[in-house]
Amino acid sequence: MKKLYLIAIILLLGIGTSALAQRPPVDQEKLQAARIAFITTRLDLKPEQAEKFWPIFNQYNDQREKTMRQISELGRGVETIGEDEAKSRIQQRLKLQSELLEKEKGFVNEVSKVLSSKQILMLNNIARDFNRQLYQRGRGGN
């Protein structure tokens, strides 16, 4: 069950960063500030918690984004590759996904020194809510 929560967190945080990656640099800064404010408020982080949480989260998020880009690259051009290359890419993808899970475990272990278990679980839902708001605003919704 814990693995499901970890995988869900990875996937949902990945969605948010891909939305950020598609914005111009100026908008990306605004979105980053909005994300920080949104998550800090919704998690009800105390100033001392936020001071410790954000460096941990940002380091993890940078590592996760890098790995997600590598996984994405493996999915490109699959129409033109042979069976052996496809098998190789599958193995590479599985290895990268295992690395993502290990990074997530490390993040949860490290951030649990700062946040409660409930806050860590809430982070998953909060990230999804933020991404939903981004999507709705992008579509002209409220």
Secondary structure, DSSP 8 states (H G I E B T S, - for coil): -HHHHHHHHHHHHHHHHHHHHTS-HHHHHHHHHHHHHHHHHHHT--HHHHHHHHHHHHHHHHHHHHHHHHHHHHTTTGGG--HHHHHHHHHHHHHHHHHHHHHHHHHHHHHTTTS-HHHHHHHHHHHHHHHHHHHHHHTT--
